[in-house]
Amino acid sequence: MFTTRLLARTLPRYTRLSMATKAMSTGVGLSDFPDLLKVNYHEEFDQGLTEAEKAKMKRIDIYRSNPSDPEDIPKYVSYYINRDECGPMFLDALIKVKDEIDPTLSFRRSCREGICGSCAMNMDGRHHLACLCSLPDNNEKSVISPLMGMFVLKDLVVDMTHFYAQYKSIDPYLKRKTPKKEGEKEYFQSIEDRKKLDGLYECVLCACCTTSCPSYWWHPQEYLGPAVLMQAYRWVIDSRDEYTEERLEAIGGDMKLDECYQIGICSLACPKHLNPREALSNLKDLYLEHKEKKEAEEGF
């Protein structure tokens, strides 16, 4: 049910109206119209293969959508690839499809090493980085979809504008109130304080955790999401930063932080094996301490 609603959200309003008008003008009943929005609506790309050849190849169903085209219907398109002629990762399969079968396929990629976070998508039901996610070594069908809860720009490319704007809102950089002393070049940090940042700074902002979070599905405009909040925590606990209280004040109240219910799907989804659930739990504790301290100072 959720995927059906999500698919409907990816269609611009004028596209839905165009489809509805077309359905009525061709005599198709309104009861048939929802079938166009079913997530399993798919086509097969004509590769000129026989059924016997397909049986020996890996089938991959890839989500295709072009919201800029009013005539386009979101769908899954089936492609067949030879596993012996393809690399081991989902990204290898996507590149093979684009280079050798269908050049119109759109997706993001860059480093191929799990560093840039560009190739985040849903593969066989799990959010992951395509360059780090192994393609199952069998001929069973695999399904590749865009990140859930994000507006689709084209095919597997989603609009990350809002996600990056939320990240920008936390001021993800070192902030100081006292200037450096004369001759001082660095802000020193103890080994113990530096160790606190392990498991936080490695985040590549792929948004796998954020788009797996039910709270973010419900309130993406208000709730900052696990990826952004984990980075907020990273700067809150940095011993070199001098804006700890201001940072806590900025993320408190409303739904920016409070919408985290410690479900934990974010940690399961992280392709870098980080633990945003734990980071958010610690951040909520720090904010509660900050809030109680502030109320005590104000005489509440």
Salt bridges, closest charged atoms under 4 A:
ASP35 OD1 - LYS38 NZ 3.24
GLU44 OE2 - LYS54 NZ 2.22
GLU51 OE2 - LYS54 NZ 3.43
ASP61 OD1 - ARG59 NE 2.92
ASP61 OD2 - LYS141 NZ 3.99
GLU71 OE1 - LYS22 NZ 2.72
ASP72 OD1 - LYS75 NZ 3.28
ASP92 OD1 - ARG112 NH2 2.84
GLU100 OE1 - LYS96 NZ 2.82
ASP102 OD2 - ARG64 NH1 2.92
ASP137 OD1 - ARG83 NH2 3.74
ASP155 OD1 - ARG64 NE 2.95
ASP155 OD2 - LYS154 NZ 3.17
ASP171 OD2 - LYS175 NZ 3.00
ASP193 OD1 - LYS196 NZ 3.47
ASP198 OD1 - ARG194 NH1 2.78
GLU222 OE1 - HIS219 ND1 3.92
ASP238 OD2 - ARG234 NH1 2.70
ASP238 OD2 - ARG240 NH2 2.79
ASP241 OD1 - ARG247 NH2 2.88
GLU242 OE2 - ARG176 NH2 3.35
GLU245 OE1 - HIS290 ND1 2.55
GLU246 OE2 - LYS177 NZ 2.82
GLU249 OE1 - HIS290 NE2 2.73
GLU249 OE2 - LYS294 NZ 2.76
GLU259 OE1 - HIS219 NE2 3.73
